[in-house]
């Protein structure tokens, strides 16, 4: 995976996976992986984490 230079913001979500890359909503890649399956898994986990964070923010 490559290192990201700027932190993800709420409007970058949901992330998408394509051709071994994890991409923001605007299509800019944030990470490259060895396999498509790994990219999908990372995107799903980051999206779920962000969704929980947003829910926690509104429930407080």
The 8 nearest C-alpha neighbors of each residue, nearest first, counted from 0:
[[1, 31, 32, 30, 2, 33, 20, 29],
 [0, 2, 30, 31, 3, 29, 32, 4],
 [3, 1, 4, 0, 30, 29, 31, 5],
 [2, 4, 5, 29, 1, 30, 6, 7],
 [3, 5, 2, 6, 29, 7, 1, 30],
 [4, 6, 3, 7, 8, 29, 2, 11],
 [7, 5, 8, 4, 3, 29, 11, 9],
 [6, 8, 11, 5, 9, 10, 12, 23],
 [7, 9, 11, 10, 6, 12, 5, 49],
 [10, 8, 11, 12, 7, 49, 13, 53],
 [9, 11, 12, 8, 24, 13, 7, 23],
 [12, 10, 23, 24, 9, 8, 7, 13],
 [13, 11, 14, 10, 9, 24, 23, 46],
 [12, 14, 46, 11, 15, 24, 23, 10],
 [13, 15, 12, 23, 42, 22, 24, 46],
 [14, 16, 22, 21, 42, 23, 13, 17],
 [17, 15, 21, 39, 38, 20, 22, 42],
 [16, 18, 20, 19, 21, 15, 35, 38],
 [17, 19, 20, 35, 16, 34, 38, 21],
 [20, 18, 35, 32, 34, 38, 17, 31],
 [21, 19, 31, 17, 18, 16, 30, 38],
 [20, 22, 16, 30, 38, 28, 15, 29],
 [23, 21, 28, 15, 27, 26, 29, 14],
 [22, 24, 14, 11, 26, 25, 27, 28],
 [25, 23, 11, 26, 14, 12, 13, 22],
 [24, 26, 23, 27, 11, 22, 28, 14],
 [27, 25, 23, 24, 22, 28, 15, 21],
 [26, 28, 22, 23, 25, 29, 24, 21],
 [29, 27, 22, 21, 30, 26, 20, 23],
 [28, 30, 22, 21, 3, 27, 23, 31],
 [31, 29, 1, 21, 0, 20, 28, 32],
 [30, 32, 20, 0, 19, 1, 21, 33],
 [33, 31, 19, 0, 34, 38, 20, 37],
 [32, 34, 19, 31, 37, 35, 0, 38],
 [35, 33, 19, 37, 36, 32, 38, 18],
 [34, 36, 19, 38, 37, 18, 39, 17],
 [37, 35, 39, 34, 38, 40, 19, 33],
 [36, 38, 40, 34, 39, 35, 41, 32],
 [37, 39, 35, 41, 19, 36, 16, 40],
 [40, 38, 16, 36, 42, 37, 41, 43],
 [41, 39, 37, 43, 38, 42, 44, 36],
 [42, 40, 44, 38, 43, 39, 45, 37],
 [41, 43, 39, 45, 40, 44, 14, 15],
 [44, 42, 46, 40, 41, 45, 39, 47],
 [45, 43, 47, 41, 46, 42, 48, 40],
 [44, 46, 48, 42, 47, 43, 41, 49],
 [45, 47, 43, 49, 44, 48, 13, 42],
 [48, 46, 50, 44, 49, 45, 43, 51],
 [49, 47, 45, 51, 50, 46, 44, 52],
 [48, 50, 52, 46, 51, 47, 45, 53],
 [49, 51, 47, 53, 52, 48, 46, 54],
 [52, 50, 54, 48, 49, 53, 55, 47],
 [53, 51, 49, 55, 50, 54, 56, 48],
 [52, 54, 56, 50, 55, 51, 49, 57],
 [55, 53, 51, 57, 56, 52, 58, 50],
 [56, 54, 58, 52, 53, 57, 51, 59],
 [55, 57, 53, 54, 58, 59, 52, 51],
 [58, 56, 54, 55, 59, 53, 52, 51],
 [59, 57, 55, 56, 54, 53, 52, 51],
 [58, 57, 56, 55, 54, 53, 52, 51]]
